[in-house]
Amino acid sequence: MFYLLHGNDEFTCREHLKKLSQQGNFEFNQEMYISGEVDLATITATCNTLPFLSDQRLVTLVGLPKRRRGEDSGESNQTPETSGKPKKGKKGSKNRAETRAGFERSLAEYIPQLPETTVLIVLADEELPSSSQLLKAAEEHGKVIQCTLPKGAAVENWINKRATSLGVKVTPDATSMLANFIGNQLRLLANELEKLATYVGPGATITVEVVRLLSTQVQEARIFDLTDALAQRNRKQALDILHDLLSDGEPPLKLISTITSQVRSLILVKELADDGLRVSQIVSATGMAPFVAEKALRQIGKFSTAQLEKAYRELLTTDAALKRSRLTPDVALDLLVVTLCGDFQPPQLLAGSARR
């Protein structure tokens, strides 16, 4: 009983893992190991142990060892033990752990010997190549479950199926809005749908109005559209988006706070991108949601650092004016949009003006 879960869809892989772990009567015979924290000998020893007062034991391995620097994805026979250069130190036993290829090969060789009393699940957290010995062993002696992120229309299909499983319906417009603004970030989509389903109640329908009211991700994406309009100096579009957000009940102070947060993110992403960092590295370094980092990366070319810093100061000034009740919210935000549309000239034009 061997299951191999792999693919770029981490969320669905973990949902399959949850279902598999609930299928048997494992009682107190469940062990979960995280890759890198134990060696293969410990995992196989647990698999070989008879279950206690139950028919089967469940052993789960989450993740596979990371490839070391210089190690490719091919099958390599060389490990620190066979290279003749074992590392020294108090943690020598851990440092002499197998390479990624060696780990996969050894685990694949063990699979045919897996006792019938053990269910072994390996969650790879990545897509394995067809040359992987572990994948071949699973195809021959177990079951492979590959999870791939949906794209295009498949995202909307996923949303509709998920809503049905929650006992609600979604209008086509609401489905499109969620798909367009959140994309195939399935964990975020699942969380948003659960929240929306709880709000409308069993058997009800999730509409665009409900999504706009409750979905933080969608609201944040709409504010990115506002930032886009400002970058294009499209005053009419920027004001239209602003008034739509206000009419949807978005509190002015919260709106200012969100726009300020986005401008701050743009400044940070611009600095990191100029240093050569990619999306995954920016997400890791800042803790931003991938959605925010990707949106920011697409926008930073429209602004100079000076423009972003000036916009940030304008936002802080507007925020202070609102809190001191010097201006009504609508007037303050309108003035802010007009000011920013005037300030945001394309960076290349600013550079040309400076040369003249």
SEPA-484807 format. One record per residue (C-alpha): x, y, z; residue in three letters; residue number from 0. Coordinates in Angstrom, 2 decimals. Example, Ala and Ser with C-alpha at 12.3 -4.5 7.8 and 13.67 -1.06 7.14 Angstrom:
BEGIN
FIKE  u  v  w  rest  nr
FIKE  12.30  -4.50  7.80  ALA  0
FIKE  13.67  -1.06  7.14  SER  1
END
This chain:
BEGIN
FIKE  u  v  w  rest  nr
FIKE  0.00  0.00  0.00  MET  0
FIKE  2.19  2.81  -1.32  PHE  1
FIKE  0.94  6.21  -2.48  TYR  2
FIKE  3.09  8.88  -4.13  LEU  3
FIKE  1.61  12.38  -4.27  LEU  4
FIKE  3.46  14.87  -6.45  HIS  5
FIKE  2.90  17.92  -8.66  GLY  6
FIKE  2.92  21.70  -8.51  ASN  7
FIKE  -0.51  21.84  -6.83  ASP  8
FIKE  0.50  21.67  -3.16  GLU  9
FIKE  -3.03  22.37  -1.91  PHE  10
FIKE  -4.70  19.46  -3.73  THR  11
FIKE  -1.83  17.13  -2.81  CYS  12
FIKE  -2.44  17.85  0.86  ARG  13
FIKE  -6.17  17.38  0.48  GLU  14
FIKE  -5.52  13.92  -1.00  HIS  15
FIKE  -3.18  13.21  1.91  LEU  16
FIKE  -5.92  14.11  4.37  LYS  17
FIKE  -8.45  11.84  2.64  LYS  18
FIKE  -6.04  8.91  2.49  LEU  19
FIKE  -5.17  9.24  6.17  SER  20
FIKE  -8.88  9.08  7.05  GLN  21
FIKE  -9.66  5.98  5.00  GLN  22
FIKE  -8.18  3.37  7.32  GLY  23
FIKE  -8.63  2.49  10.97  ASN  24
FIKE  -5.11  3.40  12.05  PHE  25
FIKE  -5.94  4.36  15.63  GLU  26
FIKE  -2.60  4.93  17.41  PHE  27
FIKE  -0.56  3.60  14.49  ASN  28
FIKE  0.20  6.83  12.67  GLN  29
FIKE  3.63  8.34  12.13  GLU  30
FIKE  4.47  11.44  10.12  MET  31
FIKE  8.03  12.37  9.19  TYR  32
FIKE  9.33  15.61  7.67  ILE  33
FIKE  12.07  15.24  5.10  SER  34
FIKE  15.46  16.17  6.47  GLY  35
FIKE  14.51  15.49  10.09  GLU  36
FIKE  14.97  11.69  9.95  VAL  37
FIKE  17.00  9.26  7.86  ASP  38
FIKE  15.64  6.55  5.62  LEU  39
FIKE  16.58  3.81  8.10  ALA  40
FIKE  14.20  5.30  10.68  THR  41
FIKE  11.36  5.47  8.14  ILE  42
FIKE  11.80  1.89  6.96  THR  43
FIKE  12.12  0.62  10.54  ALA  44
FIKE  8.76  2.22  11.35  THR  45
FIKE  7.22  0.71  8.21  CYS  46
FIKE  8.47  -2.73  9.26  ASN  47
FIKE  6.96  -2.45  12.76  THR  48
FIKE  3.71  -4.36  13.25  LEU  49
FIKE  0.68  -2.20  14.11  PRO  50
FIKE  -0.63  -2.19  17.68  PHE  51
FIKE  -4.21  -3.44  18.10  LEU  52
FIKE  -5.02  -2.51  14.50  SER  53
FIKE  -4.79  -4.06  11.05  ASP  54
FIKE  -2.57  -1.40  9.51  GLN  55
FIKE  -0.02  1.29  10.28  ARG  56
FIKE  0.10  4.62  8.44  LEU  57
FIKE  3.51  6.16  7.74  VAL  58
FIKE  3.68  9.54  5.99  THR  59
FIKE  6.76  11.28  4.62  LEU  60
FIKE  6.29  14.94  3.76  VAL  61
FIKE  8.81  16.23  1.27  GLY  62
FIKE  11.96  14.78  -0.22  LEU  63
FIKE  15.55  15.79  0.62  PRO  64
FIKE  16.70  18.95  -1.11  LYS  65
FIKE  19.28  18.55  -3.82  ARG  66
FIKE  22.67  19.74  -2.77  ARG  67
FIKE  24.54  22.42  -4.63  ARG  68
FIKE  25.87  20.96  -7.83  GLY  69
FIKE  23.58  17.91  -7.70  GLU  70
FIKE  21.35  17.57  -10.76  ASP  71
FIKE  18.01  15.78  -11.02  SER  72
FIKE  19.57  12.67  -12.53  GLY  73
FIKE  20.32  9.47  -10.68  GLU  74
FIKE  23.74  9.77  -9.07  SER  75
FIKE  25.43  6.88  -7.31  ASN  76
FIKE  27.83  9.02  -5.35  GLN  77
FIKE  27.06  9.90  -1.76  THR  78
FIKE  29.27  11.46  0.93  PRO  79
FIKE  29.90  7.93  2.25  GLU  80
FIKE  31.26  6.68  -1.09  THR  81
FIKE  33.13  9.84  -2.02  SER  82
FIKE  35.76  9.20  0.64  GLY  83
FIKE  35.27  12.70  2.07  LYS  84
FIKE  32.80  12.46  4.96  PRO  85
FIKE  32.20  15.68  6.81  LYS  86
FIKE  33.43  15.98  10.36  LYS  87
FIKE  31.90  17.46  13.47  GLY  88
FIKE  29.29  16.69  16.10  LYS  89
FIKE  26.61  16.46  13.46  LYS  90
FIKE  28.61  14.09  11.30  GLY  91
FIKE  25.88  11.49  11.11  SER  92
FIKE  23.43  14.03  9.74  LYS  93
FIKE  25.97  15.58  7.42  ASN  94
FIKE  26.65  12.13  5.93  ARG  95
FIKE  23.01  11.81  4.88  ALA  96
FIKE  22.36  10.47  1.40  GLU  97
FIKE  22.07  12.70  -1.60  THR  98
FIKE  18.62  13.34  -3.01  ARG  99
FIKE  19.17  10.82  -5.83  ALA  100
FIKE  20.52  8.26  -3.37  GLY  101
FIKE  17.54  8.71  -1.06  PHE  102
FIKE  15.06  8.24  -3.91  GLU  103
FIKE  16.89  5.19  -5.19  ARG  104
FIKE  17.08  3.52  -1.77  SER  105
FIKE  13.42  4.24  -1.01  LEU  106
FIKE  12.40  2.92  -4.45  ALA  107
FIKE  14.33  -0.31  -3.77  GLU  108
FIKE  12.52  -0.72  -0.43  TYR  109
FIKE  8.97  -0.27  -1.82  ILE  110
FIKE  8.59  -3.89  -3.08  PRO  111
FIKE  9.43  -5.06  0.46  GLN  112
FIKE  6.79  -2.86  2.13  LEU  113
FIKE  4.74  -5.02  4.55  PRO  114
FIKE  1.04  -5.48  3.83  GLU  115
FIKE  0.36  -4.12  7.30  THR  116
FIKE  1.77  -0.69  6.37  THR  117
FIKE  0.35  2.13  4.26  VAL  118
FIKE  3.18  4.43  3.17  LEU  119
FIKE  2.37  7.85  1.73  ILE  120
FIKE  5.09  10.08  0.27  VAL  121
FIKE  4.11  13.70  -0.42  LEU  122
FIKE  6.83  15.03  -2.73  ALA  123
FIKE  5.71  18.71  -2.73  ASP  124
FIKE  7.06  19.01  -6.29  GLU  125
FIKE  6.60  17.50  -9.72  GLU  126
FIKE  8.87  14.50  -10.21  LEU  127
FIKE  10.43  13.83  -13.63  PRO  128
FIKE  9.58  10.63  -15.50  SER  129
FIKE  13.15  9.44  -14.87  SER  130
FIKE  12.61  9.40  -11.09  SER  131
FIKE  13.15  5.89  -9.70  GLN  132
FIKE  10.68  6.65  -6.93  LEU  133
FIKE  8.01  7.53  -9.49  LEU  134
FIKE  8.71  4.31  -11.41  LYS  135
FIKE  8.45  2.26  -8.19  ALA  136
FIKE  5.10  3.88  -7.38  ALA  137
FIKE  3.76  3.15  -10.86  GLU  138
FIKE  4.77  -0.51  -10.53  GLU  139
FIKE  4.08  -1.24  -6.86  HIS  140
FIKE  1.69  1.46  -5.69  GLY  141
FIKE  -0.42  4.35  -6.84  LYS  142
FIKE  0.63  7.73  -8.24  VAL  143
FIKE  -1.53  10.80  -7.64  ILE  144
FIKE  -0.31  13.78  -9.65  GLN  145
FIKE  -1.81  17.18  -8.87  CYS  146
FIKE  -1.37  19.99  -11.39  THR  147
FIKE  -2.53  23.58  -10.95  LEU  148
FIKE  -5.50  24.44  -13.19  PRO  149
FIKE  -5.12  27.13  -15.82  LYS  150
FIKE  -7.54  29.29  -17.79  GLY  151
FIKE  -11.11  28.00  -17.83  ALA  152
FIKE  -10.10  25.11  -15.57  ALA  153
FIKE  -9.82  27.59  -12.68  VAL  154
FIKE  -13.49  28.55  -13.06  GLU  155
FIKE  -14.45  24.87  -13.22  ASN  156
FIKE  -12.52  24.30  -10.00  TRP  157
FIKE  -14.37  27.18  -8.31  ILE  158
FIKE  -17.77  25.83  -9.35  ASN  159
FIKE  -16.96  22.30  -8.16  LYS  160
FIKE  -15.62  23.60  -4.87  ARG  161
FIKE  -18.74  25.70  -4.33  ALA  162
FIKE  -20.93  22.66  -5.02  THR  163
FIKE  -18.99  20.64  -2.45  SER  164
FIKE  -19.73  23.43  0.06  LEU  165
FIKE  -23.45  23.29  -0.70  GLY  166
FIKE  -23.73  26.64  -2.51  VAL  167
FIKE  -23.81  28.02  -6.05  LYS  168
FIKE  -21.79  30.78  -7.69  VAL  169
FIKE  -23.00  33.11  -10.43  THR  170
FIKE  -20.86  33.17  -13.61  PRO  171
FIKE  -19.83  36.78  -12.95  ASP  172
FIKE  -18.75  35.97  -9.40  ALA  173
FIKE  -16.83  32.94  -10.66  THR  174
FIKE  -15.02  35.06  -13.25  SER  175
FIKE  -14.20  37.71  -10.66  MET  176
FIKE  -12.66  35.20  -8.28  LEU  177
FIKE  -10.73  33.51  -11.10  ALA  178
FIKE  -9.44  36.79  -12.55  ASN  179
FIKE  -8.39  38.38  -9.27  PHE  180
FIKE  -7.12  35.34  -7.32  ILE  181
FIKE  -6.11  33.04  -10.17  GLY  182
FIKE  -5.06  29.47  -9.42  ASN  183
FIKE  -3.94  30.10  -5.86  GLN  184
FIKE  -6.18  27.27  -4.72  LEU  185
FIKE  -5.61  27.62  -1.00  ARG  186
FIKE  -6.68  31.27  -1.16  LEU  187
FIKE  -9.64  30.38  -3.37  LEU  188
FIKE  -10.72  27.62  -0.98  ALA  189
FIKE  -10.53  29.98  2.01  ASN  190
FIKE  -12.48  32.69  0.20  GLU  191
FIKE  -15.17  30.25  -0.97  LEU  192
FIKE  -15.59  28.82  2.51  GLU  193
FIKE  -16.02  32.30  3.93  LYS  194
FIKE  -18.49  33.30  1.19  LEU  195
FIKE  -20.45  30.05  1.57  ALA  196
FIKE  -20.74  30.57  5.32  THR  197
FIKE  -22.04  34.11  4.72  TYR  198
FIKE  -24.74  33.22  2.16  VAL  199
FIKE  -25.77  29.96  3.87  GLY  200
FIKE  -26.54  26.44  2.56  PRO  201
FIKE  -28.27  26.29  -0.82  GLY  202
FIKE  -27.79  30.02  -1.49  ALA  203
FIKE  -25.87  31.70  -4.31  THR  204
FIKE  -22.62  33.67  -4.14  ILE  205
FIKE  -22.98  36.82  -6.24  THR  206
FIKE  -20.58  39.52  -7.41  VAL  207
FIKE  -21.94  41.82  -4.71  GLU  208
FIKE  -21.12  39.28  -2.00  VAL  209
FIKE  -17.62  38.74  -3.39  VAL  210
FIKE  -16.95  42.49  -3.45  ARG  211
FIKE  -18.26  42.81  0.08  LEU  212
FIKE  -16.31  40.00  1.71  LEU  213
FIKE  -13.32  38.99  -0.40  SER  214
FIKE  -10.22  40.79  0.79  THR  215
FIKE  -8.19  39.36  -2.09  GLN  216
FIKE  -10.60  40.74  -4.68  VAL  217
FIKE  -10.71  44.14  -3.02  GLN  218
FIKE  -6.92  44.28  -2.94  GLU  219
FIKE  -6.79  43.35  -6.62  ALA  220
FIKE  -9.28  46.11  -7.46  ARG  221
FIKE  -7.06  48.58  -5.66  ILE  222
FIKE  -4.18  47.36  -7.83  PHE  223
FIKE  -6.40  48.36  -10.78  ASP  224
FIKE  -6.64  51.80  -9.20  LEU  225
FIKE  -2.85  51.94  -8.96  THR  226
FIKE  -2.64  50.93  -12.63  ASP  227
FIKE  -4.97  53.76  -13.61  ALA  228
FIKE  -2.88  56.22  -11.60  LEU  229
FIKE  0.29  55.00  -13.32  ALA  230
FIKE  -1.35  55.59  -16.70  GLN  231
FIKE  -2.44  59.06  -15.54  ARG  232
FIKE  -6.00  58.03  -16.43  ASN  233
FIKE  -7.80  60.33  -14.03  ARG  234
FIKE  -11.32  59.34  -15.11  LYS  235
FIKE  -10.69  55.61  -14.74  GLN  236
FIKE  -8.94  56.11  -11.41  ALA  237
FIKE  -11.83  58.19  -10.05  LEU  238
FIKE  -14.39  55.66  -11.36  ASP  239
FIKE  -12.62  52.78  -9.58  ILE  240
FIKE  -12.27  54.85  -6.44  LEU  241
FIKE  -15.98  55.76  -6.37  HIS  242
FIKE  -16.94  52.12  -7.06  ASP  243
FIKE  -14.88  51.01  -4.08  LEU  244
FIKE  -16.46  53.66  -1.86  LEU  245
FIKE  -19.97  52.82  -3.05  SER  246
FIKE  -19.29  49.15  -2.23  ASP  247
FIKE  -18.83  50.24  1.37  GLY  248
FIKE  -15.04  50.32  1.50  GLU  249
FIKE  -14.16  52.60  4.47  PRO  250
FIKE  -12.02  55.56  3.31  PRO  251
FIKE  -9.39  55.09  6.01  LEU  252
FIKE  -9.10  51.40  5.20  LYS  253
FIKE  -8.85  52.27  1.51  LEU  254
FIKE  -6.04  54.74  2.22  ILE  255
FIKE  -4.30  52.13  4.36  SER  256
FIKE  -4.51  49.49  1.63  THR  257
FIKE  -3.24  51.84  -1.09  ILE  258
FIKE  -0.40  52.93  1.21  THR  259
FIKE  0.48  49.29  1.84  SER  260
FIKE  0.55  48.65  -1.92  GLN  261
FIKE  2.80  51.63  -2.60  VAL  262
FIKE  5.11  50.44  0.19  ARG  263
FIKE  5.16  47.00  -1.44  SER  264
FIKE  5.96  48.56  -4.81  LEU  265
FIKE  8.92  50.43  -3.32  ILE  266
FIKE  10.23  47.30  -1.65  LEU  267
FIKE  9.72  45.06  -4.70  VAL  268
FIKE  11.35  47.65  -6.96  LYS  269
FIKE  14.45  47.72  -4.76  GLU  270
FIKE  14.67  43.92  -4.58  LEU  271
FIKE  14.02  43.49  -8.32  ALA  272
FIKE  16.77  46.01  -9.07  ASP  273
FIKE  19.05  43.76  -7.00  ASP  274
FIKE  18.18  40.85  -9.30  GLY  275
FIKE  15.73  38.92  -7.08  LEU  276
FIKE  12.96  36.85  -8.67  ARG  277
FIKE  9.35  36.45  -7.53  VAL  278
FIKE  9.98  33.40  -5.33  SER  279
FIKE  12.97  35.09  -3.72  GLN  280
FIKE  11.01  38.30  -3.10  ILE  281
FIKE  8.19  36.31  -1.51  VAL  282
FIKE  10.69  34.48  0.70  SER  283
FIKE  12.52  37.66  1.69  ALA  284
FIKE  9.47  39.83  2.43  THR  285
FIKE  6.74  37.37  3.44  GLY  286
FIKE  4.41  38.89  0.83  MET  287
FIKE  1.66  36.79  -0.69  ALA  288
FIKE  2.77  35.53  -4.14  PRO  289
FIKE  -0.25  37.32  -5.63  PHE  290
FIKE  0.94  40.69  -4.27  VAL  291
FIKE  4.56  40.18  -5.33  ALA  292
FIKE  3.59  39.17  -8.87  GLU  293
FIKE  1.25  42.15  -9.26  LYS  294
FIKE  3.89  44.52  -7.92  ALA  295
FIKE  6.53  43.16  -10.30  LEU  296
FIKE  4.24  43.87  -13.24  ARG  297
FIKE  3.72  47.45  -12.10  GLN  298
FIKE  7.14  48.67  -10.98  ILE  299
FIKE  8.29  49.51  -14.51  GLY  300
FIKE  5.65  52.23  -14.66  LYS  301
FIKE  7.13  54.17  -11.75  PHE  302
FIKE  10.40  55.72  -10.72  SER  303
FIKE  11.54  55.32  -7.12  THR  304
FIKE  11.14  59.08  -6.60  ALA  305
FIKE  7.51  58.92  -7.79  GLN  306
FIKE  6.69  56.08  -5.42  LEU  307
FIKE  8.31  57.83  -2.47  GLU  308
FIKE  6.40  61.04  -3.23  LYS  309
FIKE  3.13  59.10  -3.55  ALA  310
FIKE  3.83  57.47  -0.21  TYR  311
FIKE  4.22  60.89  1.43  ARG  312
FIKE  1.01  62.14  -0.22  GLU  313
FIKE  -0.87  59.12  1.14  LEU  314
FIKE  0.40  59.73  4.66  LEU  315
FIKE  -0.63  63.39  4.40  THR  316
FIKE  -4.14  62.43  3.22  THR  317
FIKE  -4.43  59.85  5.99  ASP  318
FIKE  -3.53  62.49  8.59  ALA  319
FIKE  -6.00  64.99  7.09  ALA  320
FIKE  -8.83  62.45  7.27  LEU  321
FIKE  -8.08  61.55  10.86  LYS  322
FIKE  -8.05  65.22  11.85  ARG  323
FIKE  -11.37  65.78  9.99  SER  324
FIKE  -9.95  68.61  7.92  ARG  325
FIKE  -11.50  67.14  4.78  LEU  326
FIKE  -14.46  64.94  4.03  THR  327
FIKE  -13.38  61.44  2.92  PRO  328
FIKE  -14.72  61.78  -0.64  ASP  329
FIKE  -13.04  65.14  -1.22  VAL  330
FIKE  -9.75  64.00  0.31  ALA  331
FIKE  -9.58  60.88  -1.84  LEU  332
FIKE  -10.60  62.75  -5.00  ASP  333
FIKE  -7.87  65.32  -4.40  LEU  334
FIKE  -5.38  62.53  -3.79  LEU  335
FIKE  -6.21  60.85  -7.11  VAL  336
FIKE  -6.00  64.12  -9.02  VAL  337
FIKE  -2.65  64.93  -7.38  THR  338
FIKE  -1.17  61.51  -8.06  LEU  339
FIKE  -2.36  61.49  -11.68  CYS  340
FIKE  -0.47  64.72  -12.14  GLY  341
FIKE  2.66  63.45  -10.43  ASP  342
FIKE  2.89  60.08  -12.18  PHE  343
FIKE  4.62  60.77  -15.44  GLN  344
FIKE  6.27  57.84  -17.21  PRO  345
FIKE  9.84  57.40  -15.86  PRO  346
FIKE  11.35  57.78  -19.35  GLN  347
FIKE  9.66  61.18  -19.75  LEU  348
FIKE  11.01  62.31  -16.40  LEU  349
FIKE  14.49  61.24  -17.42  ALA  350
FIKE  14.17  63.14  -20.71  GLY  351
FIKE  13.03  66.26  -18.87  SER  352
FIKE  16.00  66.00  -16.54  ALA  353
FIKE  18.41  65.84  -19.52  ARG  354
FIKE  16.87  68.96  -21.04  ARG  355
END
